[in-house]
Amino acid sequence: MRSVLVTVVALVFLAGSLAGPRPSAACPVCITLPEYSLADRILSARVIVLAAPALDNPFSYSPVSILKGTAKQLSALPEIPFLVDSVTRSAFRTDPGRRVLIIYGAGYPDKAGRSLSMGWIKGFLMTPERANFVEAIRHQGASWAFGKTDDPSRVAFFGSYLGHEDALLRNAALIEFHRAPYAMVRQLRDQGSSAALLQELRSVNRLAYAPAVIRLLGLQSDPAAKAAVRTRYQQALASGDTNLYDWALAGIEVDGAAAITAIEASLKQQSLSQDMKRDLVRALTDAGTARSEFQTQILDIFKRELQQNSPLAVWIALAAKSWETDILNSELRSILSTEQLEPAAQFLIENTLVQFEQN
């Protein structure tokens, strides 16, 4: 499903947006998790070094050992440009044997997936656990296809760090959890404590991690987590929420078919923007992919939506394509014949119909 969504996003950039821009009220603080994770950086690096303050300048870094690459490669690179900050200097004074992981590799990729210019990337102060983490990524990650987030072994590896006491390792795991297909991460139940997850949702410093935390909260089995999810997803459906997609998924985990019925009622609200309705359709699609027993109920909802809300047609067509069902073909053909669609939306719906005609 994720690969299909990537295709649609690419089409949207080429042909124009399928919907209007998200209102600013829906995103009061625009903070998102990076699509390029720590594991990506480590696995794609040309050179990885452990560094310490230089002997002749305690404010600059000097490589001490090489984890990846060769001395010849290192000598051809520019000097490490980062200053040793006060916190790191204090750590070195306490333990002169501490080291900082520093990576030489590509910068963040652009929207088209192209890597930007090469350069040094500052990592973090090493600890024995972090050293084991980096080594495990390099060893186990050798079998991971670069950029693929739907690798079961990768999901399982980072799942074991979701409740880790080291915030840096836990954050790295949350980013991987956020990027992986929902159907795959549903296996990661009861990771960490519900109290800690709820505390994170109350912290303004953790806004970027809220989507992953909400999904994790929905996968908790204790009554306190279920009660919190039940209250919050119902509030989100009633008034909209920045993380509406994630609350809808969590709600389905807690209330199943009842939550799906509540989502359909929310889809009928005039006050809900098209972007928010699109998020609800995405949540229904991913929930149905993860739990096929709900697909019949969801397809009935999609059929009714197609009869009255053509802007959602492209996202509903994605579900039909992913689930390999032709039950919505009649409604999709009707929209093609009666509505003026954006080129990207028309292309995907036609492609969906052709898929079933060829089978």
matplotlib code that plots the C-alpha trace (Angstrom):
import matplotlib.pyplot as plt

x = [0.0, 2.8, 4.4, 1.1, 0.8, 4.3, 3.2, 0.2, 2.2, 4.5, 1.6, 0.2, 3.5, 3.3, -0.3, -1.2, -2.7, -5.7, -7.1, -6.7, -3.8, -4.4, -5.7, -3.2, -5.6, -5.0, -1.3, -0.6, 3.0, 4.5, 6.9, 7.3, 9.5, 12.2, 11.7, 15.5, 16.2, 19.3, 19.5, 19.4, 22.3, 24.4, 23.8, 24.3, 27.4, 30.6, 32.7, 31.8, 34.2, 34.4, 35.8, 37.0, 38.2, 41.4, 44.6, 45.5, 42.0, 39.4, 36.6, 37.1, 36.7, 39.4, 38.8, 40.0, 38.9, 37.2, 34.1, 33.4, 35.7, 39.5, 42.2, 42.8, 39.1, 39.1, 42.2, 40.5, 37.5, 37.2, 37.8, 34.9, 33.3, 31.4, 32.4, 32.5, 29.6, 29.6, 27.6, 29.9, 33.0, 31.6, 31.1, 34.7, 36.0, 34.0, 35.2, 38.1, 37.4, 34.0, 33.6, 31.1, 29.8, 30.2, 29.1, 30.1, 27.3, 24.5, 22.3, 18.5, 17.0, 14.7, 11.0, 12.1, 14.3, 17.5, 20.3, 21.7, 25.4, 27.7, 29.0, 29.7, 26.7, 27.0, 25.7, 25.8, 27.8, 28.5, 27.7, 28.2, 24.5, 24.7, 27.8, 26.0, 23.0, 25.2, 27.0, 23.8, 22.4, 25.5, 25.4, 21.7, 21.0, 23.2, 20.2, 17.8, 16.9, 17.8, 14.8, 12.4, 10.4, 8.3, 11.0, 9.8, 13.3, 13.8, 10.5, 11.3, 14.7, 13.5, 10.5, 12.7, 13.8, 10.4, 10.4, 14.1, 15.3, 17.8, 15.7, 18.0, 17.5, 13.8, 13.4, 15.2, 12.7, 9.7, 10.8, 11.0, 7.7, 6.1, 7.4, 6.5, 3.2, 0.6, -0.3, 3.2, 3.7, 0.5, 2.5, 4.4, 1.9, 2.5, 5.8, 6.7, 4.3, 0.9, 1.7, 4.9, 3.0, 0.3, 2.9, 4.6, 1.3, 1.1, 4.6, 4.9, 8.5, 7.3, 4.8, 6.8, 6.5, 2.8, 1.6, 3.8, 2.9, -0.8, -0.6, 1.4, -1.1, -3.8, -1.8, -1.7, -3.8, -4.3, -7.6, -6.1, -4.7, -8.0, -10.0, -7.6, -7.8, -11.6, -12.0, -9.4, -10.4, -14.1, -13.0, -10.9, -13.7, -16.1, -13.9, -10.9, -7.4, -3.9, -3.4, -6.8, -5.5, -3.6, -6.5, -8.8, -6.4, -6.1, -9.9, -10.4, -7.9, -9.9, -13.5, -13.4, -16.6, -18.1, -15.2, -15.6, -19.2, -18.2, -15.7, -18.5, -20.6, -17.6, -17.1, -20.6, -19.8, -19.8, -17.3, -14.6, -12.2, -11.5, -8.0, -9.3, -11.8, -9.0, -7.1, -10.1, -10.3, -6.6, -7.2, -10.0, -7.9, -4.9, -7.1, -8.8, -5.5, -4.3, -7.6, -9.4, -12.4, -13.4, -13.1, -16.8, -18.0, -15.4, -16.2, -19.9, -18.9, -16.7, -19.5, -21.8, -19.0, -18.4, -22.1, -21.8, -18.2, -16.0, -13.0, -12.3, -12.5, -8.8, -8.1, -11.0, -9.7, -6.3, -8.1, -9.9, -6.6, -4.7, -7.5, -7.9, -11.7, -13.9, -16.9, -16.6, -16.1, -19.6, -19.3, -15.8, -17.0, -19.9, -17.5, -15.2, -18.2, -19.8, -17.1, -14.2, -11.3, -7.7, -5.5, -3.7, -6.9, -8.4, -5.3, -5.3, -9.0, -8.7, -5.6, -7.6, -10.4, -8.0, -6.4, -9.7, -10.6, -7.3, -7.7]
y = [0.0, 2.4, 2.0, 2.8, 5.9, 7.0, 6.6, 8.8, 11.5, 11.6, 12.0, 14.8, 16.7, 16.3, 17.1, 19.4, 18.8, 16.5, 18.8, 22.2, 23.0, 22.0, 24.9, 26.3, 25.6, 21.9, 22.2, 24.8, 23.6, 22.2, 19.6, 16.2, 13.2, 12.9, 10.4, 9.8, 7.8, 7.2, 3.7, 5.1, 7.5, 4.7, 2.3, 4.8, 6.5, 6.6, 7.0, 6.7, 7.7, 8.0, 11.5, 13.3, 16.9, 17.6, 17.7, 21.2, 22.6, 21.3, 23.1, 21.0, 17.3, 15.0, 11.4, 8.8, 5.6, 4.5, 2.3, 2.4, 3.4, 3.6, 5.9, 6.9, 7.8, 9.8, 11.7, 12.9, 14.3, 17.9, 18.4, 17.8, 21.3, 20.9, 22.7, 20.7, 22.2, 22.8, 19.7, 17.5, 19.1, 18.4, 14.7, 14.5, 16.1, 13.5, 10.6, 11.4, 8.0, 9.1, 9.4, 11.0, 9.2, 11.4, 10.3, 11.4, 10.9, 12.5, 15.1, 14.8, 13.7, 16.1, 15.4, 13.4, 11.2, 12.6, 12.9, 16.4, 17.3, 15.1, 16.3, 15.5, 14.7, 15.0, 11.9, 11.5, 10.7, 7.0, 4.7, 0.9, 0.4, 2.9, 1.3, -2.1, -0.4, 1.0, -2.3, -4.2, -1.9, -2.3, -6.1, -6.8, -3.9, -5.3, -7.4, -4.5, -3.0, 0.7, 2.9, 0.0, 0.4, -2.8, -5.3, -7.5, -8.0, -4.2, -3.7, -6.4, -5.0, -1.5, -2.8, -4.1, -0.4, 1.2, 1.0, 1.7, 3.9, 5.7, 8.4, 8.6, 4.9, 5.0, 8.0, 6.2, 3.3, 5.6, 7.0, 3.5, 2.6, 5.7, 4.9, 1.2, -0.1, -0.2, -3.8, -4.8, -2.8, -4.1, -7.0, -4.6, -4.6, -3.3, -1.7, 0.6, 1.8, 3.4, 6.1, 7.1, 7.2, 9.4, 11.7, 12.1, 13.2, 16.0, 17.3, 20.1, 19.0, 15.7, 16.9, 15.4, 11.9, 12.2, 10.2, 7.2, 7.5, 7.5, 4.4, 2.7, 3.7, 2.0, -1.2, -1.2, -3.8, -2.2, -0.5, 2.9, 3.1, 1.9, 4.5, 7.3, 6.2, 5.9, 9.5, 11.0, 9.4, 10.3, 13.9, 13.9, 12.6, 15.2, 18.3, 17.2, 16.9, 17.3, 13.6, 12.5, 9.6, 8.2, 8.6, 6.9, 3.9, 3.7, 3.9, 1.0, -1.0, -0.3, -0.3, -2.2, -2.0, 0.6, 2.9, 2.3, 3.3, 6.5, 7.3, 7.1, 9.5, 11.9, 11.7, 13.2, 16.3, 19.5, 21.1, 18.5, 19.6, 17.4, 16.8, 15.5, 13.3, 12.0, 11.1, 9.1, 7.2, 6.4, 5.2, 3.0, 1.6, 0.8, -0.7, -2.8, -3.9, -4.9, -6.5, -8.1, -8.9, -5.2, -4.9, -5.6, -3.0, -0.5, -1.2, -0.5, 2.9, 3.6, 2.8, 5.3, 7.9, 7.5, 8.2, 11.7, 12.8, 12.5, 14.3, 11.2, 8.9, 8.7, 7.6, 5.1, 3.8, 3.1, 0.8, -1.1, -1.4, -2.6, -5.1, -6.3, -5.9, -4.7, -4.1, -0.3, -0.4, 0.9, 3.9, 4.7, 4.5, 6.8, 9.4, 9.2, 9.8, 12.6, 14.5, 16.7, 15.2, 16.3, 14.5, 12.5, 11.4, 10.4, 8.5, 6.4, 5.6, 4.5, 2.5, 0.8, -0.1, -1.4, -3.7, -5.5, -5.6, -7.3, -9.9]
z = [0.0, 0.8, -2.6, -4.2, -2.1, -3.2, -6.8, -6.2, -4.4, -7.4, -9.7, -7.6, -7.9, -11.7, -12.2, -9.3, -5.9, -5.7, -2.9, -1.7, 0.8, 4.3, 6.4, 8.8, 11.7, 11.0, 11.5, 14.2, 14.6, 11.4, 12.9, 11.2, 11.6, 9.0, 6.2, 6.2, 9.4, 11.5, 10.0, 6.5, 7.3, 8.9, 6.0, 3.2, 4.8, 2.9, 6.0, 9.7, 12.4, 16.2, 17.1, 20.1, 20.8, 18.9, 21.0, 19.7, 19.8, 22.3, 20.4, 17.2, 16.5, 15.3, 14.1, 16.6, 14.8, 11.6, 11.8, 8.0, 5.2, 5.0, 6.2, 2.5, 2.1, 5.3, 4.3, 1.1, 3.0, 4.4, 8.1, 10.4, 10.7, 14.0, 17.2, 20.4, 22.4, 26.1, 27.0, 25.0, 26.5, 29.9, 29.0, 27.8, 31.0, 33.0, 30.8, 28.4, 26.7, 25.4, 21.6, 19.2, 16.2, 13.0, 9.5, 6.1, 3.6, 1.6, 3.1, 3.3, -0.1, -1.9, -2.8, -5.8, -3.7, -5.0, -2.4, -1.8, -1.5, 0.5, 3.9, 7.5, 9.7, 13.5, 15.3, 19.0, 22.1, 22.2, 25.0, 25.1, 24.2, 21.4, 20.1, 20.1, 18.3, 15.5, 15.1, 15.0, 12.3, 10.2, 10.6, 10.3, 8.0, 5.3, 4.2, 4.2, 0.9, 1.1, 1.5, 2.0, 5.2, 4.8, 5.6, 8.5, 9.9, 10.0, 11.7, 14.3, 14.9, 15.8, 17.6, 20.3, 21.0, 21.2, 25.0, 25.4, 28.3, 26.0, 24.4, 21.3, 20.5, 21.3, 19.0, 16.2, 16.7, 16.7, 13.3, 11.9, 13.4, 11.9, 8.4, 8.3, 6.9, 9.6, 8.8, 9.7, 12.9, 14.4, 15.8, 18.0, 20.9, 24.5, 23.7, 26.5, 29.2, 28.6, 31.2, 29.3, 26.0, 27.5, 29.0, 25.6, 24.1, 26.7, 25.9, 23.3, 22.8, 21.4, 18.8, 16.0, 17.5, 18.3, 15.2, 16.1, 19.8, 19.1, 17.0, 19.7, 22.3, 20.2, 20.4, 24.2, 26.0, 29.4, 30.2, 30.9, 27.3, 25.8, 27.8, 26.7, 23.1, 23.2, 24.5, 22.2, 18.9, 19.5, 20.1, 17.0, 14.9, 16.2, 15.7, 13.5, 14.7, 13.3, 13.9, 12.8, 10.7, 13.7, 16.1, 13.7, 13.4, 17.2, 17.6, 15.2, 17.3, 20.5, 19.2, 15.9, 13.9, 16.2, 15.5, 11.7, 12.0, 13.9, 11.1, 8.5, 10.5, 10.7, 6.9, 6.6, 8.6, 6.6, 9.0, 8.2, 5.5, 2.4, 3.7, 7.0, 5.2, 3.0, 6.2, 7.4, 4.1, 4.4, 8.0, 6.9, 4.0, 6.2, 8.9, 6.3, 4.9, 8.4, 9.4, 6.4, 8.5, 8.3, 4.5, 3.8, 6.2, 4.9, 1.2, 2.0, 3.4, 0.4, -2.0, -0.2, -0.2, -3.9, -4.6, -3.0, -2.6, -5.7, -4.3, -2.2, -5.2, -5.8, -2.3, -2.3, -5.6, -3.9, -1.4, -4.3, -6.1, -3.0, -1.9, -5.5, -5.5, -8.3, -6.0, -6.5, -10.3, -11.0, -8.8, -10.1, -13.7, -12.9, -11.4, -14.5, -16.8, -14.9, -13.0, -14.1, -12.2, -11.8, -14.4, -11.7, -10.1, -13.4, -14.3, -11.1, -11.3, -14.9, -14.0, -11.2, -13.6, -16.2, -13.7, -13.1, -16.8, -17.5, -14.8]

ax = plt.figure().add_subplot(projection="3d")
ax.plot(x, y, z, "-o")
ax.set_aspect("equal")
plt.show()
